[in-house]
């Protein structure tokens, strides 16, 4: 595994087939989020965060998977702009009423200063987990 810090709260974890083999998983485990794949992703996220010399906020986590011929890259981010991007992507698959609620949430987050935005996100994430 090769880890690269892209930006504050954004780290890329480059994974090749040897890494997968060493952990006893396949790319399909990652793509299909099997229990083994999920465990690997959690471990990679923690290693990626630990590779930085600062404390992560602990909210607004998003992950992107970039697939290549011989490897893939897991991009872990707790950046608000990445979180908003992912909310917008999720909106596209929602019924209009839910999409409208997401749009209001996005506007609230976008207009807020970072700490207030993170409070809004934490509350949203807590509500989703408890639902």
ZABA-347099 format. One record per residue (C-alpha): residue number from 1; residue in three letters; x, z, y. Coordinates in steps of 0.5 Angstrom, whole numbers. Layout:
# residues N
(node NUM,'Ala',(X,Z,Y))
...
//
This chain:
# residues 131
(node 1,'Unk',(0,0,0))
(node 2,'Unk',(2,-2,7))
(node 3,'Unk',(-1,2,13))
(node 4,'Unk',(-1,-1,20))
(node 5,'Unk',(-3,2,26))
(node 6,'Unk',(-7,-3,30))
(node 7,'Unk',(-10,1,36))
(node 8,'Unk',(-12,9,37))
(node 9,'Unk',(-17,11,32))
(node 10,'Unk',(-16,4,28))
(node 11,'Unk',(-11,3,22))
(node 12,'Unk',(-10,-3,17))
(node 13,'Unk',(-9,-1,10))
(node 14,'Unk',(-6,-7,6))
(node 15,'Unk',(-7,-7,-1))
(node 16,'Unk',(-4,-12,-7))
(node 17,'Unk',(-6,-13,-14))
(node 18,'Unk',(0,-8,-16))
(node 19,'Unk',(-4,-2,-12))
(node 20,'Unk',(-10,-4,-15))
(node 21,'Unk',(-7,-4,-22))
(node 22,'Unk',(-3,3,-21))
(node 23,'Unk',(-10,6,-19))
(node 24,'Unk',(-13,3,-25))
(node 25,'Unk',(-18,-1,-21))
(node 26,'Unk',(-20,-8,-19))
(node 27,'Unk',(-22,-12,-13))
(node 28,'Unk',(-29,-12,-16))
(node 29,'Unk',(-29,-4,-16))
(node 30,'Unk',(-28,-5,-8))
(node 31,'Unk',(-32,-10,-7))
(node 32,'Unk',(-38,-7,-11))
(node 33,'Unk',(-37,0,-9))
(node 34,'Unk',(-36,3,-16))
(node 35,'Unk',(-35,10,-17))
(node 36,'Unk',(-27,8,-18))
(node 37,'Unk',(-27,4,-12))
(node 38,'Unk',(-31,9,-7))
(node 39,'Unk',(-25,14,-9))
(node 40,'Unk',(-20,9,-8))
(node 41,'Unk',(-23,7,-1))
(node 42,'Unk',(-23,15,1))
(node 43,'Unk',(-16,16,-1))
(node 44,'Unk',(-14,10,3))
(node 45,'Unk',(-18,12,9))
(node 46,'Unk',(-15,19,8))
(node 47,'Unk',(-8,16,8))
(node 48,'Unk',(-9,11,13))
(node 49,'Unk',(-11,17,18))
(node 50,'Unk',(-5,21,16))
(node 51,'Unk',(0,16,18))
(node 52,'Unk',(-2,17,25))
(node 53,'Unk',(1,23,29))
(node 54,'Unk',(-6,25,32))
(node 55,'Unk',(-13,28,30))
(node 56,'Unk',(-18,23,29))
(node 57,'Unk',(-25,25,32))
(node 58,'Unk',(-29,25,25))
(node 59,'Unk',(-35,21,27))
(node 60,'Unk',(-36,13,28))
(node 61,'Unk',(-32,11,22))
(node 62,'Unk',(-33,4,20))
(node 63,'Unk',(-29,0,15))
(node 64,'Unk',(-28,-8,15))
(node 65,'Unk',(-25,-11,8))
(node 66,'Unk',(-21,-18,10))
(node 67,'Unk',(-20,-21,3))
(node 68,'Unk',(-14,-26,2))
(node 69,'Unk',(-11,-30,-4))
(node 70,'Unk',(-7,-24,-7))
(node 71,'Unk',(-9,-18,-3))
(node 72,'Unk',(-14,-15,2))
(node 73,'Unk',(-14,-11,8))
(node 74,'Unk',(-18,-5,9))
(node 75,'Unk',(-19,-3,16))
(node 76,'Unk',(-21,4,18))
(node 77,'Unk',(-23,5,25))
(node 78,'Unk',(-27,11,29))
(node 79,'Unk',(-27,7,35))
(node 80,'Unk',(-33,6,39))
(node 81,'Unk',(-33,-1,40))
(node 82,'Unk',(-32,-2,33))
(node 83,'Unk',(-38,2,31))
(node 84,'Unk',(-43,-1,36))
(node 85,'Unk',(-40,-8,33))
(node 86,'Unk',(-43,-5,26))
(node 87,'Unk',(-49,-3,29))
(node 88,'Unk',(-51,-10,32))
(node 89,'Unk',(-49,-13,25))
(node 90,'Unk',(-54,-8,21))
(node 91,'Unk',(-59,-9,26))
(node 92,'Unk',(-59,-17,24))
(node 93,'Unk',(-62,-14,17))
(node 94,'Unk',(-67,-10,20))
(node 95,'Unk',(-75,-10,21))
(node 96,'Unk',(-76,-11,29))
(node 97,'Unk',(-78,-4,30))
(node 98,'Unk',(-72,-1,27))
(node 99,'Unk',(-68,-6,30))
(node 100,'Unk',(-71,-4,37))
(node 101,'Unk',(-69,3,36))
(node 102,'Unk',(-62,1,34))
(node 103,'Unk',(-61,-3,40))
(node 104,'Unk',(-64,3,44))
(node 105,'Unk',(-58,7,41))
(node 106,'Unk',(-53,2,42))
(node 107,'Unk',(-55,2,50))
(node 108,'Unk',(-54,9,50))
(node 109,'Unk',(-48,9,46))
(node 110,'Unk',(-45,4,51))
(node 111,'Unk',(-47,7,57))
(node 112,'Unk',(-44,14,56))
(node 113,'Unk',(-37,17,57))
(node 114,'Unk',(-33,17,50))
(node 115,'Unk',(-35,25,49))
(node 116,'Unk',(-42,24,50))
(node 117,'Unk',(-42,17,46))
(node 118,'Unk',(-39,21,40))
(node 119,'Unk',(-44,27,41))
(node 120,'Unk',(-50,21,40))
(node 121,'Unk',(-46,18,34))
(node 122,'Unk',(-45,25,31))
(node 123,'Unk',(-53,26,32))
(node 124,'Unk',(-55,20,29))
(node 125,'Unk',(-50,20,23))
(node 126,'Unk',(-53,27,22))
(node 127,'Unk',(-60,25,22))
(node 128,'Unk',(-58,19,17))
(node 129,'Unk',(-55,24,12))
(node 130,'Unk',(-61,28,12))
(node 131,'Unk',(-66,23,12))
//
